[in-house]
Amino acid sequence: MALSEMTVRHARITGNDYTLGDSDGLTLNVTARGGKVWLFRYYWAGKQKRMSLGCYPQISLKDARTRRDEARALVAQGINPYEHRKQQRLAVHAAKEHTFEAVFNQWVEFRRLSLKEGRQSTLSQILRIFNKDVLPTLGGRSIYDINRHDLLDLLSRIEQRKALTTAEKCRTWFNQLFRYALVKIEGLEHNPASDLDVVALPKPPVTHNPFLRMDELPGLMAALRNYGGANQTRLGLRLLLLTGVRTGELRLATPDQFDLEKRLWVIPAEVVKQLQLAMRKPGKQVANIPPYIVPLSVQALEIVRHLLEQVVPAQCYLFAHRSDLSKRISENTLNGALRRMGYADQLTGHGMRATISTALNEIGYPKVWVDAQLSHADPDKVSAAYNHAEYVEQRRTMMQDWANRLDLWGQGQLKAASSPLTIRLEGAASLPSLENANANAVLCSSGFPATTVSASKKSISNEPVLNADQYSPVLSASTQTEQLREPQVSEIQRQRAEMLATYEASNNLPLLVFAKLAGKSRDQINRDIKARRLLSLSLGNRGQRIPDWQLDPLRHKLVLAALARFPDVDAWRLYGALCKPHERLKGRAPIDMLNMENFEGTAQIVCSALGSS
């Protein structure tokens, strides 16, 4: 007999458990203390089972019958209603546990195993973009409930603000995250992030970093020379222009990477963008990946030596942060300096690489040398990892010529600096870009001295990894025994070498040493130099050197007389007029022949030399 609401409500307490039957397996179990529980009895696999449908009065008779009917329908479909309800409860629990944010955090921890930490790394971009655009909307929702429409709606909002690159990255990361979740999260059956690119807005044409042509370089050199900001920033821009390294590689440069004796900058593989992917490959040993070797020109070496002299114990990087020496300069420092120099939208730090590449290719250097110098990816997968350490001697010659040309551009000699290079290649057939070239052909002509360099590559099969300590010149492909010929010294190099020898002569004293001997403070000496009361020599960024013979009052008087007559004379010209032998002094230098009796005559000789030079 079916139960009624009245019967259920007034079921009495007997002190023992008993059951009131309804129909189709529904019963009301009344406990000894008066509790009332709905039960559903059914047969499964030949055995009688029962499951609770809830307590009365929370579940009314009508609701209990509805639940019974749902359970009977499951039995008819071959589904155990008890197990079905258990799975539903587990799903609800999983939905609460597996929120999108929780799964995202698990995925990020997994990605940390293969991604590099860093301010501008992929990992930092994932965290920044998801925290800004994704987690505020989807973070609290169950991973099971997120569908394709939810993702498209979020991506649409990102695209509406024209952040198309961010939207593209999000599509990629969504797909990676849900593929990870499909494997790790029980009960997740589909990937809502697949095929999101089908409806993505098209990206505008790629805008590459702006760069300069050769006819624009004189203006850049003048702007660098007149830059009024921090000297370290100016030197950083100069070093970028002299080496072609990436701004990140410059910012991460440490003092131990430089071998001044061999004139090499050895950049570890973990710093080089093109080598980082190779390092993450399974089973790849970092020790088996050669470093990025950058040969240094004389001009670049001067900058590096000067910066190394300024390094203090607390400093970790060659280009240190101004407020925290343990940190490196900001990624915005160099580009900010270029903007202040008037090169906004015309040149960036990375654009200097394109400037160098374009110029060197136009001058006539082999593309493989230029690519090796700039650490560009090699389409040949076998040799790609090795080219960063190849053509070192050839590149040394090339980059010295490039540095000399920069000096010429700085002097406004555009025609001479931009003229094609005369260069003779041995074994040119081994160069992919010169397969049809005659091995001994002169590629082009210019006013620069012809240089013979080897165009060969060492075989990379079973070769040990090249490093700075094991480095030796590459052998010619034509003979394999003839050593690489030494590059001819240019006139600019010869002049700079002479100036360096003069600058470092023992009679030319550092400012502090001269100040101590003169009995003056450093500031007083600096004021005298600025007021043109002292002759001082400077070379690059090495600081001031002051000739010690100015400690002698009579010789100092001669210097003052020359400066009074020629107040704007270059210090090196004045030094030469004072120290070079003169015919009227029987081949002796004016500064050596000076005495009280011949002061006026000697002063006239010096002024005459300055006036005629």
TILUM-188624 format. One record per residue (C-alpha): residue number from 1; residue in one letter; x, y, z. Coordinates in pm, whole numbers, plus 32768, in hexadecimal, padded with zeros to 4 digits. Each point is the difference from the previous one (the first is absolute). Layout:
REM residues N
NUM A X Y Z
...
This chain:
REM residues 613
1 M 8000 8000 8000
2 A 8088 8152 7F9D
3 L 805A 80F5 8111
4 S 7F57 814F 8036
5 E 8093 8143 8081
6 M 7F2C 7FDC 813D
7 T 8082 7EA0 8043
8 V 8167 806B 7FD5
9 R 7FD8 8132 80DD
10 H 7F5A 7F42 8120
11 A 80D1 7EC2 7FF7
12 R 8026 7FB0 8173
13 I 8136 7FAE 80C9
14 T 7FFB 7E98 807F
15 G 815B 7FE6 8095
16 N 806A 7F1B 7EE3
17 D 805B 8036 7E94
18 Y 7EED 7FAD 7F09
19 T 7FAE 803C 7E92
20 L 7ED1 808F 7F4C
21 G 7FE6 7F94 7E94
22 D 7F8B 80E0 7EE4
23 S 801A 7F73 7E9F
24 D 8104 7FA2 7EF8
25 G 810F 7FCA 8106
26 L 7FD2 8142 80C6
27 T 7FF1 7FD5 817C
28 L 800C 80DF 8132
29 N 80E5 7F82 8112
30 V 7F95 807E 815B
31 T 8111 7FE1 8108
32 A 7FD4 7FB4 8170
33 R 8030 8171 8051
34 G 7F0A 8079 7EFB
35 G 80EA 804F 7EDE
36 K 7F6B 7FCD 7EA6
37 V 80D8 7FA1 7ED2
38 W 7F8C 7FB6 7E9D
39 L 8096 7EC4 7F6A
40 F 7FF2 7F72 7EA1
41 R 801D 7E88 7FDA
42 Y 806B 7F6C 7EB2
43 Y 80AC 7ECE 7F72
44 W 815A 8019 7F64
45 A 80C2 7ED7 7F7B
46 G 7F09 7F11 80A7
47 K 8020 809C 8156
48 Q 7F19 80EB 80B7
49 K 8097 8159 8038
50 R 7F80 8133 80AD
51 M 805D 816B 7FFC
52 S 7F98 812B 80CD
53 L 7F32 810F 7F58
54 G 800E 80F9 8120
55 C 7F51 8047 814C
56 Y 7E9B 8067 8044
57 P 7F88 8117 801E
58 Q 8121 809A 7F37
59 I 7F9D 7F17 7EE4
60 S 7E85 7FEF 7FE0
61 L 7F3F 7ECF 7F8B
62 K 7FD9 809D 7EA9
63 D 8176 804A 7FE3
64 A 8057 7EA2 8078
65 R 7F25 7F66 7EF0
66 T 80A8 80E0 7EFB
67 R 8159 7F8B 806F
68 R 7F87 7E97 8000
69 D 7F86 8024 7E9A
70 E 8150 8092 7F94
71 A 80B6 7EDE 80A4
72 R 7F16 7F00 7F5D
73 A 8045 80A2 7EAE
74 L 8176 7FD3 8035
75 V 7FCF 7E93 805C
76 A 7F37 7FD2 7EC2
77 Q 8127 8093 7F3E
78 G 80F3 7F0F 80A4
79 I 8096 8106 80E5
80 N 802F 7FC4 8171
81 P 7F54 8130 809F
82 Y 80D5 7FEC 8139
83 E 8147 8008 7F3A
84 H 7F72 810D 7F1E
85 R 7FB6 80E1 8129
86 K 8158 7FB9 808E
87 Q 80A2 8070 7EBB
88 Q 7F2E 813B 7FFD
89 R 8071 8059 815E
90 L 816A 7FC2 7FA2
91 A 7FD3 80E0 7ED0
92 V 7F75 8115 80D9
93 H 8126 7FDB 80ED
94 A 80F4 7FFD 7EDC
95 A 7F5E 8135 7F6E
96 K 803F 80B8 8145
97 E 8163 7F7D 8019
98 H 805C 802B 7E90
99 T 7FB6 816B 7FC5
100 F 809F 80A1 7ED1
101 E 80F6 80B8 80E0
102 A 8065 7EC0 80B5
103 V 803F 7F4A 7EB8
104 F 80B9 8131 7F7A
105 N 80E9 7FFD 812D
106 Q 8047 7E8D 7FCB
107 W 804A 803E 7E91
108 V 80E9 8123 8051
109 E 80C5 7F28 80F2
110 F 8020 7EFC 7EEE
111 R 8076 8107 7F06
112 R 8109 807D 80F4
113 L 80BC 7EBE 7FBD
114 S 8047 806D 7E9B
115 L 7FDA 817A 7FFF
116 K 8108 80F9 8069
117 E 7FBD 80F2 811C
118 G 802C 8170 7FB4
119 R 7F52 814D 7FE3
120 Q 7FBB 7FE1 7E8B
121 S 7FF5 7E85 7FEB
122 T 7ED8 7F38 7F7E
123 L 7FB0 7F95 8164
124 S 7FEE 8167 807C
125 Q 7F21 805D 7ED9
126 I 7F11 7EE0 804E
127 L 7FE0 806C 816A
128 R 7FD6 8170 7FAC
129 I 7EFD 7FD1 7EEC
130 F 7F30 7EF8 80B6
131 N 7FFA 80CC 8141
132 K 7F8B 8130 7F3D
133 D 7F14 7F76 7EF8
134 V 7F9C 7E9A 8051
135 L 7FF4 7FA7 8171
136 P 7F19 8121 8068
137 T 7EF9 7F70 7F13
138 L 803A 7E88 8001
139 G 80D3 7FC1 8135
140 G 7EE6 7F9E 80ED
141 R 7F3F 7F29 7F09
142 S 8017 7E87 7FE9
143 I 80DE 7F80 7EEB
144 Y 7EE0 7F18 7FA0
145 D 7F11 8121 7FC4
146 I 80D9 80D3 7F1B
147 N 7F9A 7FE2 7E95
148 R 8079 808B 7EB7
149 H 7F11 8127 800E
150 D 809A 8070 814C
151 L 815C 7FFF 7F68
152 L 7F8E 80B1 7EC3
153 D 7F54 810E 80CC
154 L 813D 803F 80C7
155 L 80DC 8004 7EC9
156 S 7F0E 80EE 7F55
157 R 802A 80FD 8119
158 I 817A 7FEC 7FDB
159 E 7FE8 802F 7E87
160 Q 7F19 812C 8028
161 R 8118 80C1 80A6
162 K 80E0 7FAB 7ED5
163 A 80E0 7F1A 80CD
164 L 8009 7EFF 7EE8
165 T 8150 7F6E 8062
166 T 7F85 7FC9 8164
167 A 7EC7 7F57 7F79
168 E 80D4 7F1E 7F24
169 K 80D8 7F9B 8128
170 C 7ECA 7FBD 80D4
171 R 7F72 7F17 7EF6
172 T 8143 7F3B 8002
173 W 8012 7FF1 817A
174 F 7E8F 7FA1 8022
175 N 8037 7ED9 7F19
176 Q 8135 7F91 80BF
177 L 7F4F 8024 8150
178 F 7ECB 7F37 7F9D
179 R 80D2 7EF1 7F5B
180 Y 80B8 7FE2 814A
181 A 7EB4 7FF8 80BC
182 L 7F73 7EED 7F1E
183 V 8116 7F1B 8075
184 K 8013 806B 816C
185 I 7E98 804F 8063
186 E 7F15 7ED8 8022
187 G 7EB4 8028 7F53
188 L 8068 8113 7F0E
189 E 7FA8 7F7C 7EA9
190 H 8036 8115 7F01
191 N 80E2 8127 7FB2
192 P 7F36 8141 7FCF
193 A 8139 80BD 7F92
194 S 8033 7F41 7EBC
195 D 7FCE 80B9 7EB6
196 L 7FDB 8156 80A3
197 D 80E6 808F 7EF6
198 V 7EF5 7FC5 7EF5
199 V 7F46 813C 806A
200 A 812F 80CC 806C
201 L 801F 8161 7F7A
202 P 811B 801D 7F01
203 K 813A 80A3 8086
204 P 8087 8134 7F4F
205 P 8143 7FDE 7F3A
206 V 812F 7FC8 80DD
207 T 80BC 8140 8050
208 H 816F 7FB1 802D
209 N 80E6 80C5 80E1
210 P 805F 8142 7F4D
211 F 8168 801A 7F8F
212 L 80E6 80F5 7F51
213 R 80A6 7FFE 7EAC
214 M 816F 8052 7FD3
215 D 7FBF 8168 7F98
216 E 7F50 8037 814F
217 L 8120 7F81 80D6
218 P 80C5 8149 800F
219 G 7ED8 809E 80B2
220 L 7FED 7EDD 80F5
221 M 8173 8013 804E
222 A 7FE2 8176 803F
223 A 7ED2 7FCA 80E2
224 L 80BD 7EF7 80C4
225 R 812A 80E6 8024
226 N 7F26 811A 8084
227 Y 7F1F 7F28 80DB
228 G 7FD7 80AE 814F
229 G 7F7D 7EDC 80CA
230 A 80B7 7EFA 80CD
231 N 8152 7FA1 7F70
232 Q 7FB5 7E8F 803E
233 T 7ECC 8017 7F21
234 R 80C5 80AA 7EEB
235 L 810C 7EF4 8014
236 G 7EF5 7EF2 7FF6
237 L 7F73 808C 7EBD
238 R 815E 8018 7F70
239 L 804A 7E97 805D
240 L 7EBA 7F8D 7F61
241 L 8064 80B1 7EC1
242 L 8160 7F6F 8007
243 T 7F9D 7E95 8044
244 G 7E9B 7FC4 7F88
245 V 7F9B 7F3B 8136
246 R 7E98 8005 807A
247 T 7F9D 80FA 810B
248 G 7FB3 7EE1 80ED
249 E 815B 7F6D 7FCD
250 L 8099 8155 8045
251 R 7F33 8031 813B
252 L 805C 7EA4 807E
253 A 8174 802C 7FB8
254 T 80DB 7FB2 812D
255 P 8170 8059 802D
256 D 806E 7E94 7FEB
257 Q 7F7B 7FDF 7E9A
258 F 8118 80D8 7F71
259 D 815A 7F86 7F9E
260 L 80C1 8141 7FC4
261 E 813E 7F4D 7F9A
262 K 7F52 7F41 7EE8
263 R 7F10 811F 7FBB
264 L 7ED0 7F20 8024
265 W 7EAD 801E 80A1
266 V 7F89 7E9F 8051
267 I 7E8A 8003 8043
268 P 7F7A 7EC3 80AA
269 A 7EFE 7F37 7F41
270 E 7EF4 8037 8109
271 V 8008 8177 7FB5
272 V 7FE2 7FE3 7E84
273 K 7E9C 8008 7F7C
274 Q 8045 7F11 7EDF
275 L 80A0 7EFD 80E7
276 Q 7EFF 7FFD 8119
277 L 7F10 7F1E 7F40
278 A 8115 7F05 7FBF
279 M 8050 7FFA 8173
280 R 7E9A 7F9A 8054
281 K 8001 7ED1 7F1C
282 P 7FF1 7EB3 80BC
283 G 8154 7F6A 803A
284 K 80B8 8135 7F86
285 Q 812D 8052 80D5
286 V 8054 816F 802D
287 A 8170 7FA7 7FED
288 N 7FCB 7F80 7E9D
289 I 7F78 814D 7F83
290 P 8115 80F0 7F99
291 P 7FFA 8165 8081
292 Y 7FC2 8131 7F29
293 I 815C 808C 7FBB
294 V 8014 8171 7FA7
295 P 8152 8087 7F8A
296 L 8049 8160 807C
297 S 808D 8118 7F2E
298 V 8102 80EC 8093
299 Q 7EF0 8103 803B
300 A 7F19 7F04 80AB
301 L 8124 7F84 80D1
302 E 803F 8162 807E
303 I 7E99 801E 8077
304 V 8006 7EAC 80AA
305 R 814D 8046 80A9
306 H 7F81 814E 8080
307 L 7EC1 7F65 808A
308 L 80C2 7EE5 80A4
309 E 80DB 8100 80AE
310 Q 7EC6 8099 8098
311 V 7F78 7EB5 8087
312 V 7FDB 7FF4 817B
313 P 7FDF 7EC7 80DC
314 A 7E87 8022 802A
315 Q 7FCB 8011 7E87
316 C 7F7F 7EC7 7F52
317 Y 7FD6 8082 7E9D
318 L 80DB 80D2 7F1E
319 F 7EDF 80F4 7FD5
320 A 7F7D 8024 8160
321 H 7EBC 80A0 8074
322 R 8045 815C 8086
323 S 7F44 7FC9 8148
324 D 8053 7E90 803C
325 L 8154 7F86 7F8D
326 S 7F95 7E95 8022
327 K 7F01 8030 7EE8
328 R 802B 804A 7E8E
329 I 7F84 8130 7F44
330 S 7E92 8008 7F9B
331 E 7F92 7F84 7EAA
332 N 7F7B 8161 7FC2
333 T 8148 80B4 8047
334 L 8099 7FE8 7EA5
335 N 7EBF 803C 7F3D
336 G 7FAE 8125 80E3
337 A 8153 8098 7FB4
338 L 7FC2 7FDC 7E8A
339 R 7EB2 80AF 8025
340 R 80A3 8120 80BB
341 M 8103 8016 7EEC
342 G 7EE7 803D 7F07
343 Y 7FE7 7E9F 7F71
344 A 7EA0 7FA9 8075
345 D 7F5C 7F22 7EF7
346 Q 8149 8009 7F3C
347 L 80E5 7F16 80C0
348 T 7FF6 7F0C 8124
349 G 810D 7F3E 80B2
350 H 7F9A 7EC7 7F42
351 G 7FE8 80CC 7EC1
352 M 8178 8039 8015
353 R 8029 7E92 7FA1
354 A 7F39 803B 7EC2
355 T 80D2 8137 7FC0
356 I 8141 7F36 801D
357 S 7F7A 7EDD 7F32
358 T 7F87 80E0 7EE7
359 A 8142 80C9 7FF4
360 L 80EF 7ED7 800A
361 N 7F40 7F4A 7EF0
362 E 7FFD 8138 7F27
363 I 8174 8032 8039
364 G 803C 7EA2 7F7A
365 Y 8043 7F15 8121
366 P 7F84 7E96 7FE3
367 K 7EA8 7FCD 8095
368 V 8075 7ED5 80CD
369 W 80FE 80DB 80B2
370 V 7EFD 810B 8048
371 D 7F04 7EFE 807C
372 A 8105 7F5E 80DF
373 Q 805E 8153 8092
374 L 7E93 8051 804A
375 S 7FB4 7E9D 807D
376 H 7EEA 7FD7 7F04
377 A 7F52 7EB0 7FE2
378 D 809A 7F1E 7EF9
379 P 7F03 7F49 7F22
380 D 80EF 7ED8 8004
381 K 7F8E 7F53 8140
382 V 813E 7F32 8018
383 S 80EE 8125 8004
384 A 7F1D 8106 809B
385 A 8081 7FCD 8160
386 Y 816A 8019 7F93
387 N 7FFE 813B 7F2C
388 H 8002 80DE 8135
389 A 8167 7F90 8037
390 E 8076 7FFF 7E96
391 Y 80AA 80F7 7F16
392 V 8095 80AA 8131
393 E 813B 8083 7F58
394 Q 7F43 8064 7EC7
395 R 7F03 80B6 80D6
396 R 8117 80A7 80C5
397 T 8082 809B 7EBE
398 M 7EA0 805B 7F92
399 M 7FA1 80A6 8149
400 Q 8148 80C0 8014
401 D 7FB9 8089 7EA7
402 W 7E9D 8053 8072
403 A 8087 80B9 8132
404 N 80F0 80C4 7F25
405 R 7EE4 805F 7F1A
406 L 7F34 8078 812A
407 D 8123 80E5 8057
408 L 7FFB 8085 7E9D
409 W 7E89 8039 8011
410 G 8038 80B5 8147
411 Q 80F3 80E5 7F49
412 G 7F00 803F 7EEF
413 Q 80C0 7F3D 7EF5
414 L 7ECB 7F5A 7F73
415 K 808E 7FA4 7EAC
416 A 8137 7F54 8088
417 A 7F42 7F4D 8115
418 S 7EEF 7F81 7F17
419 S 80DF 7F88 7EE5
420 P 7FF8 7E8C 7FAB
421 L 810A 7F28 809D
422 T 8125 7F67 7F49
423 I 801E 7EA2 808D
424 R 809E 7EC3 7F77
425 L 7F67 7EB4 8066
426 E 80B3 7EB2 800F
427 G 7F2D 7EC7 7FDB
428 A 7ECF 80CC 7FA3
429 A 7F55 7ECA 7F72
430 S 7FB9 7F8E 8164
431 L 7F21 812D 803A
432 P 7E95 7FBC 7F9E
433 S 7FCB 816A 7F9D
434 L 8135 8003 7F22
435 E 7FE5 7EB2 7F4F
436 N 802A 8099 7EAA
437 A 8115 80EE 8063
438 N 8166 7FD7 7F91
439 A 80CE 7F9D 812F
440 N 8104 8109 7FBC
441 A 7F1E 8108 7F6C
442 V 7FFF 815E 8087
443 L 7E96 803B 805D
444 C 8002 8177 7FF3
445 S 80E9 8127 8014
446 S 8028 8127 80E7
447 G 8101 80DE 809C
448 F 8031 7F09 811E
449 P 812C 7F15 7FFC
450 A 7FBB 7EA9 7F72
451 T 7FEE 7EF2 8109
452 T 802C 7E8C 7FCE
453 V 7F31 7F2C 80ED
454 S 7F92 7E97 8003
455 A 7E98 7FB0 7FA8
456 S 800F 7E9B 8077
457 K 7F35 7F52 810A
458 K 8084 7EF3 80E6
459 S 7F4C 7EB7 7FE2
460 I 7F07 7FE0 811A
461 S 7FF3 7E85 8001
462 N 809F 7F73 813B
463 E 80A3 8150 8046
464 P 802C 8072 8169
465 V 7F38 812C 8070
466 L 80B9 8146 7FC7
467 N 8043 80DA 812C
468 A 80DC 8129 8048
469 D 811A 7F30 809A
470 Q 8010 7F09 7EDF
471 Y 7FD5 8100 7EEE
472 S 80F5 8001 7EDE
473 P 7FE8 80A7 7EA8
474 V 7F30 7F4E 7EFA
475 L 80CD 7F57 7EEF
476 S 7FD9 8048 7E8F
477 A 7F2A 7F0A 7F40
478 S 80EC 800F 7ED7
479 T 8131 7F7D 80B9
480 Q 7F8C 7F9D 815F
481 T 8165 8049 806D
482 E 8034 816E 7FB3
483 Q 7FB1 80D6 812E
484 L 7F15 8127 7FDF
485 R 80C3 8130 7F92
486 E 800D 8121 80EE
487 P 7F22 8121 7F90
488 Q 80B8 8134 7F87
489 V 8003 811D 80F8
490 S 7F3A 8129 7F81
491 E 8073 8167 8023
492 I 7EF6 8040 8106
493 Q 8077 7ED6 80CD
494 R 816B 8072 7FE4
495 Q 7FAB 8160 8072
496 R 7F33 7F84 8124
497 A 8117 7F14 8068
498 E 80F6 8123 7FFE
499 M 7F11 80D6 80CA
500 L 7FD1 7EE4 80F8
501 A 8178 7FD6 802A
502 T 8027 8176 803B
503 Y 7EDA 8007 80EF
504 E 8091 7EE3 80CF
505 A 8162 808B 8004
506 S 8093 800F 815D
507 N 8020 817C 7FFC
508 N 7E88 802A 7FD0
509 L 7F65 7FDB 8157
510 P 7E9D 7FA9 8069
511 L 7F44 8129 808B
512 L 800A 7F8E 816B
513 V 8177 7FC0 7FF4
514 F 8044 8153 7F62
515 A 7F20 80AC 8100
516 K 80BE 7F5E 811E
517 L 8151 806C 7F72
518 A 7F7E 815F 7FBC
519 G 7F75 801F 8160
520 K 7EA1 8043 7F84
521 S 7EB1 7F56 801D
522 R 7F5F 7F3F 7EE7
523 D 7EF7 810E 7FDA
524 Q 8109 810F 7FDF
525 I 80AF 7F3F 7EEB
526 N 7EB4 7FCB 7F4E
527 R 7FB6 8174 8014
528 D 8159 8051 7F72
529 I 7FC7 7F11 7EDD
530 K 7EA8 808F 7FBB
531 A 8087 8163 800C
532 R 811A 7F9F 7F0F
533 R 810D 803C 8104
534 L 8085 7E9D 7FDE
535 L 8043 7F21 7ED7
536 S 7F5B 7EAD 8027
537 L 7FDD 7EDC 7F11
538 S 7ECD 7F23 7FDE
539 L 7FD0 7EC9 7F2E
540 G 7EAC 7F61 7FE1
541 N 7F79 7FC5 815B
542 R 8146 7FCA 80B8
543 G 7FFC 8142 80C5
544 Q 80F5 8122 8008
545 R 817C 7FE3 7FED
546 I 80D5 8132 8052
547 P 816E 8025 7F8F
548 D 80DE 8008 8134
549 W 80E0 8112 7F70
550 Q 7EEA 80F8 804D
551 L 8070 7FE4 816A
552 D 8129 80D2 7F8E
553 P 7F96 8171 800F
554 L 80C2 8066 7EC8
555 R 7F70 7EEA 7F29
556 H 7EA7 8042 808B
557 K 8030 816C 7F9E
558 L 804B 7F8E 7E9B
559 V 7EBA 7F3A 7FFC
560 L 7F3F 8130 807C
561 A 80A0 80DC 7EF6
562 A 7F96 7F0F 7EED
563 L 7E9F 7FE1 808D
564 A 7FE1 817B 8016
565 R 805F 8020 7E91
566 F 7F29 7ED9 7F8F
567 P 7EE7 7FD9 8101
568 D 7F3E 7EFF 7F33
569 V 8124 7F27 7F9A
570 D 7FD3 7E88 801D
571 A 80C2 7F6E 8125
572 W 80A8 7EF9 7F28
573 R 8073 8107 7F05
574 L 8096 80D3 8115
575 Y 80A9 7ECF 8097
576 G 8096 7FAC 7EAD
577 A 807D 8163 7FCB
578 L 80A9 7FF7 8155
579 C 8094 7EA3 7FEF
580 K 8057 7FBE 7E92
581 P 8164 8046 7F89
582 H 802E 8149 7F45
583 E 8104 805D 7EF9
584 R 8047 8155 809B
585 L 8055 7F4F 8146
586 K 80F2 7F0E 7F56
587 G 7F0B 7EE1 800C
588 R 7FA4 8034 816D
589 A 7EA3 8031 8090
590 P 7FA3 815F 807A
591 I 7F9E 7F7F 8157
592 D 815A 7F64 8029
593 M 80C8 812D 7F88
594 L 7F45 8105 80CA
595 N 80C0 80E2 80EF
596 M 7FE6 8165 807F
597 E 80DA 808D 7EE9
598 N 7F49 7F64 7ED7
599 F 7E9C 8011 8088
600 E 7F81 8104 7F07
601 G 80A0 7F53 7ED7
602 T 7F7D 7EAB 8069
603 A 7EA3 808E 8030
604 Q 800C 808F 7E9F
605 I 8069 7EAB 7F76
606 V 7EDE 7F55 80B1
607 C 7F04 8105 7F8C
608 S 808A 7FEC 7E9F
609 A 7FCF 7E86 8003
610 L 7E9B 8029 807B
611 G 7FB4 8108 7EFC
612 S 8080 7F31 7EDE
613 S 7F6A 7EB0 8067
